[in-house]
Amino acid sequence: MEYIWTTREGKKINVDDMDTNHLRNTLKMMMRNMHKLKSKPELKVHGEIAQEHADAYEVYKATGYDILSEDEWGI
């Protein structure tokens, strides 16, 4: 399989053709980006209705059951 890296300027480079310094810098950039994703602040919910919806979303993620769905309540 061929892996292509796209530079910031839009240039396409086959990873197999990259020199050691470019590969090292690419790896460092990817590690920085992963660290940024992991260190994002947690979402803070303000208000009773917002908290109810946030809680319902957690239930949905865990069970697949939508506790806020109108169909579930027969409304």
The 8 nearest C-alpha neighbors of each residue, nearest first, counted from 0:
[[1, 2, 3, 15, 13, 14, 4, 16],
 [0, 2, 3, 13, 14, 15, 4, 12],
 [3, 1, 14, 13, 0, 4, 15, 12],
 [2, 4, 13, 12, 14, 11, 1, 5],
 [5, 3, 12, 11, 14, 13, 6, 2],
 [4, 6, 11, 10, 9, 12, 3, 7],
 [7, 5, 9, 10, 8, 4, 11, 12],
 [6, 8, 9, 5, 10, 11, 4, 25],
 [9, 7, 6, 10, 5, 11, 4, 12],
 [10, 8, 6, 7, 5, 11, 4, 12],
 [9, 11, 6, 5, 8, 12, 7, 4],
 [12, 10, 5, 4, 3, 9, 6, 13],
 [13, 11, 4, 3, 14, 5, 10, 16],
 [12, 14, 3, 16, 15, 2, 4, 17],
 [13, 15, 17, 16, 3, 2, 12, 4],
 [14, 16, 13, 17, 2, 1, 18, 12],
 [15, 17, 14, 13, 18, 12, 19, 3],
 [18, 16, 14, 15, 21, 22, 19, 13],
 [17, 19, 21, 20, 22, 16, 15, 23],
 [20, 18, 22, 21, 23, 17, 24, 16],
 [21, 19, 23, 22, 18, 24, 17, 25],
 [20, 22, 24, 18, 23, 19, 17, 25],
 [23, 21, 25, 19, 20, 24, 26, 17],
 [22, 24, 20, 26, 21, 25, 19, 27],
 [25, 23, 27, 21, 26, 22, 28, 20],
 [26, 24, 22, 28, 23, 27, 21, 29],
 [25, 27, 29, 23, 24, 28, 22, 30],
 [26, 28, 24, 30, 29, 25, 31, 23],
 [29, 27, 31, 25, 26, 30, 24, 32],
 [28, 30, 32, 26, 27, 31, 33, 25],
 [29, 31, 33, 27, 32, 28, 34, 26],
 [32, 30, 34, 28, 29, 33, 27, 35],
 [31, 33, 35, 29, 34, 30, 28, 36],
 [34, 32, 30, 36, 35, 31, 29, 37],
 [33, 35, 31, 37, 32, 36, 38, 30],
 [36, 34, 32, 38, 33, 37, 31, 39],
 [37, 35, 33, 34, 38, 39, 32, 31],
 [38, 36, 34, 35, 39, 33, 40, 32],
 [37, 39, 35, 36, 34, 40, 33, 41],
 [40, 38, 36, 37, 35, 41, 34, 42],
 [41, 39, 38, 42, 43, 37, 36, 35],
 [40, 42, 43, 39, 38, 44, 37, 36],
 [41, 43, 40, 44, 39, 53, 45, 50],
 [44, 42, 41, 45, 40, 50, 53, 49],
 [43, 45, 50, 49, 42, 46, 53, 47],
 [46, 44, 49, 43, 50, 47, 48, 42],
 [47, 45, 49, 48, 50, 44, 51, 43],
 [46, 48, 50, 49, 51, 45, 44, 52],
 [49, 47, 51, 50, 46, 52, 45, 53],
 [48, 50, 52, 46, 51, 47, 44, 53],
 [49, 51, 53, 47, 48, 52, 44, 54],
 [52, 50, 48, 54, 49, 53, 55, 47],
 [51, 53, 55, 49, 54, 50, 56, 48],
 [52, 54, 50, 56, 55, 51, 49, 57],
 [53, 55, 57, 51, 56, 52, 50, 58],
 [56, 54, 52, 58, 53, 57, 51, 66],
 [55, 57, 59, 53, 58, 54, 52, 60],
 [56, 58, 60, 54, 59, 55, 61, 53],
 [57, 59, 55, 61, 56, 60, 62, 54],
 [58, 60, 63, 56, 64, 62, 57, 65],
 [61, 59, 57, 58, 63, 62, 56, 64],
 [60, 62, 58, 59, 63, 57, 64, 56],
 [63, 61, 59, 64, 60, 58, 65, 57],
 [62, 64, 59, 60, 61, 65, 58, 56],
 [63, 65, 59, 62, 66, 58, 60, 61],
 [66, 64, 59, 67, 68, 63, 55, 58],
 [65, 67, 68, 64, 55, 71, 59, 58],
 [68, 66, 65, 69, 55, 71, 52, 72],
 [69, 67, 70, 71, 65, 66, 72, 64],
 [68, 70, 74, 72, 71, 73, 67, 66],
 [71, 69, 73, 68, 72, 74, 67, 65],
 [70, 72, 68, 69, 73, 66, 67, 65],
 [73, 71, 69, 70, 74, 68, 67, 66],
 [72, 74, 70, 71, 69, 68, 67, 66],
 [73, 69, 72, 70, 71, 68, 67, 66]]
